Amino acid sequence: MTALSVVQELNRDEVRRLVRQETGRDLSVKQFYQWLPYCLIPEPKNFYSVRDLQKFLFVARILNRVRKLEAARQQLIQTMQTQPEIFTHDFY
């Protein structure tokens, strides 16, 4: 993951690969786009930031426990409000 400290933008497939690598959750292209609003990303982009990746990873980890995207979204919102430092570019 040290490469992420240099790379600031990731394409969709790189985000999917890193989610699989970090959480073991294989995210299809269709699921990736379904997850966007739950990861608080309003619309698809050509490139995603490390912060966007962090939100995907957070949701993936929460889903291993709660199994509902809306519940994961609520936990993401709460964590972003109480611990915003978790979602900074220098996370890695």
C-alpha positions in Angstrom: 0.0 0.0 0.0 3.0 2.3 0.1 2.4 3.1 -3.6 -0.8 5.0 -2.5 1.3 7.6 -0.8 2.6 8.6 -4.2 -0.5 7.8 -6.3 -3.4 10.3 -5.6 -5.9 9.0 -8.2 -7.1 5.5 -8.8 -9.4 4.3 -11.5 -12.5 2.1 -10.8 -10.7 -1.2 -11.3 -7.8 -0.2 -9.1 -10.3 0.7 -6.3 -12.0 -2.7 -6.8 -8.7 -4.5 -6.7 -7.6 -2.8 -3.5 -11.0 -3.5 -1.8 -10.5 -7.2 -2.7 -6.9 -7.1 -1.5 -7.6 -5.4 1.8 -11.0 -6.8 2.8 -11.4 -10.0 0.8 -14.6 -8.7 -0.7 -14.8 -9.1 -4.4 -16.7 -6.1 -5.8 -18.2 -6.5 -9.2 -18.5 -3.5 -11.5 -22.2 -3.4 -11.0 -21.7 -3.5 -7.2 -19.1 -0.8 -7.4 -21.6 1.6 -8.9 -24.3 0.6 -6.5 -22.0 1.3 -3.6 -21.1 4.9 -4.7 -24.0 6.6 -2.8 -23.3 4.5 0.3 -19.7 5.6 0.2 -20.9 9.2 0.0 -19.6 9.6 -3.6 -22.4 11.4 -5.5 -21.6 10.3 -9.0 -19.1 8.1 -11.0 -15.7 9.6 -11.7 -12.9 8.8 -14.1 -10.5 8.7 -11.1 -11.1 8.2 -7.4 -9.0 9.7 -4.6 -7.3 7.9 -1.8 -10.1 9.3 0.4 -12.7 7.7 -1.8 -10.8 4.4 -1.5 -10.8 4.8 2.3 -14.6 5.2 2.2 -15.0 2.0 0.1 -12.7 0.1 2.4 -14.6 1.3 5.5 -18.0 0.3 4.0 -16.6 -3.1 2.9 -15.3 -3.8 6.4 -18.6 -2.7 8.0 -20.5 -5.0 5.6 -18.6 -7.9 7.0 -20.5 -7.3 10.2 -23.8 -5.7 9.4 -24.7 -6.9 5.9 -26.8 -3.8 5.0 -25.4 -1.0 2.9 -27.6 1.6 4.6 -26.3 0.6 8.0 -22.7 0.8 6.7 -23.5 4.2 5.2 -24.8 5.5 8.6 -21.7 4.2 10.3 -19.5 5.9 7.7 -21.3 9.2 8.2 -21.0 8.9 12.0 -17.3 8.1 11.8 -16.6 10.9 9.4 -18.2 13.3 11.8 -16.5 12.0 14.9 -13.1 10.9 13.5 -12.5 12.8 10.2 -8.8 12.3 10.5 -9.4 8.6 9.4 -10.4 9.8 6.0 -7.4 12.0 5.0 -5.1 11.5 2.1 -2.2 10.6 4.4 -4.1 7.6 5.9 -1.6 5.2 4.3 
